[in-house]
Amino acid sequence: MSEEVKKFKITIDGQTTEVLPGTSILEAARQIGGKSVPPAMCYYSKLETSGGRCRTCLVEVSKGSEADPRPMPKLVASCRTGVMDGMEVKNLTSEKAQEGRKAVTEFLLINHPLDCPVCDQAGECHLQDLGYLHGVENTRTEFERQTFDADDIGPNIKLNMNRCILCARCVLAANQLTEKREHGILFRGDHAEISTYLNKALDNDFIGNVIDVCPVGALTDRTARFASRVWFTKPYNATCKCEKCSGKAVLWMKGDEVIRVTARKDQYGEVEEWICDDCRFHKKDLKFWNLEEPRHLDRHSVISLNHYEKKTDSYDVLDNPEAKEIGSSDEKEIEKLDNEMI
């Protein structure tokens, strides 16, 4: 009879849970759930060796363990730091961690263009959320932004290197899902960029999944480029008969038109099951799909707020105690004021 593995106890922002040895602080936080979960731009639980690149998941370890209760002297990346028994971690409750995350966000935005109004990822972009929470109004750098020309790295994939944060998710996904490697990170330091090898294109059966793992708008679907803003579309779970993948996907629809097809993701934006390129790019017609139900979006974003129905006469209190969601009675009052102004 095998011996029972002793679990480690960890406390994050005052909430305690038990995890198996070898679990990272980030995964322990996800086990607790809620707002104590640090953001992650490069870590991806389904991709081997991911994490440790973007530093947005920095947390403060106020107690190392029961055996050695000394705090860690610096902020640590929660995605690459293992849990120790009795460890105590501060995320939201740590001013140092919040300041560190703000500095990392500013660093990620140094070369990032302010093109959210024309970016297909706007509304579901993790960097956009971070910029809203921690971004500064003006840049402190005196140098010109590093710029690249947009490039077609495959028949269905557009690369806009200006938006890339070098999280390496797309490279790891390609290594894991395809038989041959055709792109990677070239050069070093501030000259580093994502690119394909000479005279190569990304055209493997599952290479479209690099679009789903990208946390920003660096990799986009050419078949859905500029087709619609994401908050004007409605996501539906759907299935189809496919010999290459499970056929489980999300259809982003505008009326009866299928604007784009993506893999199903969990509340942390990670793909649940990879889908093939045929389902993603070549089945944009309802005749190929069986619609199941509207997709519930767990992650807080523009498209998860008030998406399927409008409030009637009730209102919900938001983070700002003086703010409320607009109901039908409010809309009538606003329309009346607009008419008076005209």
Residue pairs with C-beta under 8 A, 6 or more apart in sequence:
5 20
5 21
6 21
6 85
7 18
7 19
7 20
7 21
8 18
8 19
8 20
8 21
8 23
8 83
8 84
8 85
8 86
8 87
9 16
9 17
9 18
9 85
9 86
9 87
10 16
10 17
10 18
10 19
10 25
10 28
10 83
10 84
10 86
10 87
10 88
10 89
11 87
11 88
11 89
12 25
12 28
12 29
12 32
12 36
12 59
12 88
12 89
12 90
12 91
13 36
13 89
13 90
13 91
13 92
13 93
14 93
15 32
15 34
15 36
17 28
17 31
17 32
19 27
19 28
19 31
19 83
21 82
21 83
22 82
23 82
23 83
24 51
24 78
24 79
24 80
24 81
24 82
24 83
25 38
25 59
25 61
25 76
25 78
25 79
25 81
25 82
25 83
25 87
25 89
26 37
26 38
26 40
26 43
26 51
26 57
26 78
26 79
27 45
28 83
29 36
29 37
29 38
29 78
29 89
29 91
30 37
30 268
35 92
36 91
36 92
37 91
37 268
38 56
38 57
38 58
38 59
38 78
38 79
38 91
39 56
39 57
39 101
39 126
39 129
39 130
40 51
40 54
40 56
40 57
40 79
40 268
41 54
41 56
41 108
41 126
41 127
41 130
41 165
41 167
41 215
41 216
42 50
42 51
42 52
42 53
42 54
42 56
42 79
42 165
42 167
42 168
42 169
42 215
43 50
43 51
43 52
43 57
43 79
44 50
44 51
44 169
44 172
44 173
44 213
44 270
45 270
46 270
46 271
47 169
47 172
47 173
47 176
47 213
48 172
48 176
49 172
50 79
50 168
50 169
50 172
51 77
51 79
51 80
52 77
52 79
52 80
53 166
53 167
53 168
54 104
54 108
54 165
54 167
55 77
55 100
55 104
56 101
56 104
56 105
56 108
56 130
57 77
57 78
57 79
58 75
58 76
58 77
58 78
58 97
58 100
58 101
58 104
59 75
59 76
59 78
59 89
59 90
59 91
59 94
59 97
60 71
60 72
60 75
60 89
60 90
60 91
60 94
60 96
60 97
61 71
61 72
61 76
61 81
61 87
61 88
61 89
61 90
62 71
62 88
62 89
62 90
62 94
63 69
63 70
63 71
63 86
63 87
63 88
64 70
64 71
64 72
64 84
64 87
65 84
65 85
65 86
65 87
66 85
66 86
67 84
67 85
67 86
69 86
75 96
75 97
75 100
78 89
78 91
90 97
91 97
92 98
98 134
101 130
101 134
102 134
102 135
102 136
105 127
105 130
105 131
105 133
105 134
105 135
106 134
106 135
106 136
106 139
106 140
108 127
108 130
108 165
109 127
109 131
109 135
109 139
110 139
110 141
110 145
111 145
111 146
111 162
112 127
112 162
112 163
112 165
112 216
113 145
113 147
113 162
113 163
115 162
115 163
116 122
116 125
116 128
118 226
119 125
119 163
119 217
120 217
120 220
120 221
120 224
120 225
120 226
120 230
121 128
121 163
121 214
121 216
121 217
121 220
122 128
122 217
122 229
122 230
122 302
123 229
123 230
123 231
123 301
123 302
123 303
124 230
124 301
124 302
124 303
125 215
125 216
125 217
126 215
126 216
126 269
127 165
127 215
127 216
129 300
129 301
145 162
146 162
146 190
147 162
148 160
148 161
148 162
148 193
150 158
150 159
150 160
150 161
150 162
151 158
151 159
151 161
151 195
152 158
152 159
152 222
153 159
153 183
153 195
153 196
153 201
153 202
154 201
154 202
154 203
154 207
155 201
155 203
155 222
156 208
156 221
156 222
156 223
156 277
156 280
156 281
157 202
157 207
157 208
157 210
157 211
157 219
157 220
157 221
157 222
158 219
158 220
158 221
158 222
158 225
159 194
159 195
159 218
159 219
160 217
160 218
160 219
160 220
161 193
161 194
161 195
161 218
162 218
163 216
163 217
163 218
164 193
164 194
164 216
164 218
165 215
165 216
165 218
166 185
166 192
166 194
167 214
167 215
168 185
169 210
169 213
169 214
169 215
170 183
170 194
170 210
170 213
170 214
170 219
171 183
171 184
171 185
171 194
173 209
173 210
173 213
174 181
174 182
174 183
174 202
174 204
174 207
174 210
175 181
177 204
177 206
177 207
177 209
177 274
178 204
178 205
178 206
178 207
179 204
180 204
182 196
182 197
182 200
182 201
182 202
182 204
183 194
183 195
183 196
183 197
183 200
183 202
184 194
184 195
184 197
185 192
185 193
185 194
186 192
186 193
186 194
186 195
187 193
194 218
196 202
202 210
204 277
205 244
205 276
205 277
205 278
206 244
206 245
206 274
206 275
206 276
206 277
207 277
208 221
208 275
208 276
208 277
208 280
208 281
209 263
209 271
209 274
209 275
210 219
211 219
211 220
211 221
211 262
211 280
212 262
212 263
212 265
212 271
213 271
215 269
221 260
221 280
221 281
223 260
223 281
223 284
224 252
224 259
224 260
227 259
227 260
228 254
228 259
230 252
230 302
230 303
231 302
231 303
231 307
232 254
233 252
233 253
233 254
233 259
233 260
234 252
234 253
234 254
234 294
234 307
234 308
235 250
235 251
235 252
235 253
235 294
235 295
235 297
235 303
236 250
236 251
236 253
236 291
236 292
236 293
236 294
236 295
237 248
237 249
237 250
237 264
237 291
237 292
237 293
237 294
237 295
238 248
238 249
238 250
238 251
238 289
238 290
238 291
238 292
239 247
239 248
239 249
239 289
239 290
239 292
240 247
240 249
240 279
240 283
240 288
240 289
240 290
241 247
242 275
242 276
242 278
242 279
244 276
244 278
244 279
245 273
245 274
245 275
245 276
245 279
246 273
246 275
247 275
247 279
248 264
248 272
248 273
248 275
249 261
249 262
249 263
249 264
249 275
249 279
249 280
249 289
250 261
250 262
250 263
250 264
250 265
250 295
251 258
251 261
251 289
251 291
252 258
252 259
252 260
252 261
252 262
253 259
256 286
258 284
258 285
258 286
258 289
259 284
260 284
261 275
261 279
261 280
261 281
261 283
261 284
262 275
262 280
263 271
263 272
263 273
263 274
263 275
263 280
264 271
264 272
264 273
264 295
265 271
265 272
266 272
266 298
267 298
267 299
268 299
269 299
283 289
294 308
297 303
297 304
297 307
298 304
306 325
310 327
310 328
311 325
311 326
311 327
311 328
312 327
312 328
313 327
313 328
313 329
314 327
315 324
315 325
315 326
315 327
316 324
316 325
317 323
317 324
318 324
318 325
326 334
